[in-house]
Amino acid sequence: MDNEVKASLYDILNAIMEMDSFFIDIPKEFTTYKNDLRTRRAIERNIEIIGEALSRIITKDATINISNARKIVDTRNRIIHGYDSVSNEIIWGIVINHVPILQTEVKGLLGE
């Protein structure tokens, strides 16, 4: 695997671990997320990082198979360019439903 692709995969993994760290001392629940502006913005930023890393991976090596990679990149673009239409419910759904799958896939690609 190309070193740039590997570096981007580690960027994704680090962003996921950082998101998980936000919920060490607080409940990982939608209401907690919704009511904490700092956590919301930090989660959004990490999704931006993940989306950018995936965009780089897709560009560098189209054979890398990550579920919903294009949708994740599209979500990153929406957060950045359509910030006024970002839904807390959609972002939370991504955190709960899609990020764990992404984490498993990235760890598999990295052999962890």
N, C-alpha and C positions, 0 to 999 in steps of 0.2 A: 504494500500500500504506500502511496506517495506520502512524503512527510508533511506536505501542506494539508492534505486530506486528514491525516492523523492529527495534526495540530487543531484543525477545525472540529474534529470529533471530540477532542479533549476540551475545547472551548464550550461545546454543547454540554458535556458532562459537568464541567465546572459551573455553568449557569444553572443547571438542574439542581446540583448540590446546594448552590447558594439559595435558590428558591426554597428548598426543603429547610434550610437553616432558619428561615424567617418564622417557622412554625414550631421551633423548639420550645419556646416559652409561652406560646399562645395557641389556642385551639385551631386546628386546621379545618375551619368551617367557613362557609360562605359569608355569614354575617360578620365574622371577625375580619375577614378580608375586605368586605364592602365598606366597613366602618373605619378602616385604617388607610388613609391616603398614602402614607409613606410605603406601606407594604404593597398597595396596588401599583404605585409607580415603579417600585423595585421589581415586581413581578413582570410588569410590562417591559421594562428595560431588558430583563433577562430573556424574555420571549423575542425581543428585537435581536439580541445577540445570537440566540439560537437560530432565528430565521436567516440572519446574515451568514452565519457559519454554514447552514445548509445550502444557501445560495452558492457559496464558494465551492462546496463539495459537488453539487450538481454540475456546476460549470467545469470543474476540474476532472471529474470522473463520473460519467453518467451511469456506470455499472453499479455504483454503490446503491444498495436498496434500503431505503428508509421509508416506512409507511407515512403517507400524508406529507412527504417532504414539500411538495409544491404548495399545499394548503398552509403549511407552517410559514413558508416564505411569504405567501399572500397575506397571512395574518400580520407578519412583521411589517409589511408595506402598509397595511391598513392602520396599524398603531402609529406609524411614523407620519403618514400622509393624510390619514383620515381620523386623526386623534379625536375629533368631536363626535365620531360615530362609533367609538369603541364601547362595547357593552361589558359591564362587569360580569354579567352572567356568562357571556361567551368566553371571556378570559378565564374565569373560574372553571368552566367546563373543560377548557384546554388543560389547565393545571391538574385537575382531578382525573380526567379520562385519557388524555393523550400523552402527557409528559411521562407518566410511568412506563408506557409502551416505548416511547422514544428512548428513555434511559436504558431499558433492557436491550433494545436494538443497538444502541451505541456501544454499550459494554460488550455485546457480542462481537461487533465489528473490531473492537480494540482487543478482543481476546481476554476480557476480564470476567 
